[in-house]
Amino acid sequence: QVHLVESGGGYVQSGGSLRLSCAASGRTFSINVMGWYRQAPGKERELVATITRGGTTNYADSLKGRFTITTDNAKNTVDLQMASLNSADTGVYYCNAVALEMGRAWPYWGQGTQVTVSS
């Protein structure tokens, strides 16, 4: 089992910045990829960014240049630095980890943290 805890959400004015953090605990040695997803009101959950243990990143095309994902393998954390925020970035942000065990991938999710961007 992997347990994920997010922090750093809150209210921010349009054009502002916010940093989200996620700490993993449990069987962290099995984690291969960590990332962030978000879900806006009335919409499906969507990819924000992912990062592998080796540091390879993947971003949603629409967020490239504004969001930056980083990881600290020693601390088992993944952060998301968000800049130039606008109302479309409002939603619940979820930390995700994919663990490789017993020949398959196991996804784990945090409880989510609310980000609200006021215009």
N, C-alpha and C positions, 0 to 999 in steps of 0.2 A: 504494500500500500504506500502511496505517496500522498502527503497532505500539503495543500497549498493555501497560503494566507496572503491576501492582497492588502495593500495600504496605499494611501496617497490620493484617493479620490476626493471630490468636493466641488465647490462652486468656483468658477473663474469667469472673468469677463472676456468677451470676444476679443481676439487678438492676443490673449494671454497665454501663459505656459503652465504646464502641470507635469509632475513626475509621479508615475505609479511604480510601486515596488511589489514584488512577489517573492515570498520565501518558501522554499520546499523543505519538507522534513519526511522522515521515514526511509523508505528504500530508494534514496536519492541516487545511489550508485547505478541504478538501472535506467535513469533518465537519459534519453538520447536527444530530445528536442524540447525546448520550452518556448512559450509564446503568449501572445495576447490576442483575444477576440473581443468583439463588442456587439451589443445588441441595443439598437435604438427602439424607442416605443413603437409598437406595431410592426416591427420588422424582424427578419430572421437574424440570427447570430452570424457575424461575418469575421473573416480574418483581418487582423490588424498587422501583426508581424510575428515571425518566428525566428529562433536562433538555435543552432545546433551546439553541441558540446565543443565542436571545433571552431565555432565562431561564424559559421556561414549564416547569413541573414536572408530573410525573405519578407518583402513588404507588399501590402495591398498597393496596387498601382496608384490609386488616388491619394495615398498618404505618403508616398516617397518624397523626401525632402523636408517634411514637417515633423515626422515621428522618427525616433531613433531607439532601437532596442539594443540593450547590452546585457551581458550576463557575467556573473562571478562564479565560476565553477567551484571554487574553494568554499564559498559561502552558500552555494546552491540558491542563488537569487537571480531574478531576472527583472530588469527595470525597463520602463518605457518612458522616454522623455518626449513630451508632446509640446509643440510650439504652434504659434499662429492659429490658435483654436477658434472655431466658429460653432454656430449652433448645430450644424450637422454632425459635430463630434459628440454631442450629448448622447449619453446612453450608459448602460452598465458594462463595465469592462471586466472581462474574465481572464484569469491566468490559466494557462493550460500547460500540462507536461505530458509527454509521451514516453512511457517506460517500455523497454524491450526485455521481456522475460518469457521463458518457456516457448520461445519461437514465435511469439506474436507481440503486437504492439498494444499497450494498455493506456488509454487516455485518462487523464485525471483533470479535474476542474476545481478552481477555487470558488468561493461563494459569491464573488463579484464585488465590485466597488463602483459606486455611482459617480459619474462625471457629468456635471451640468454646466453648460456654457451659456451665459446670459448675453443677449445682444444689446 
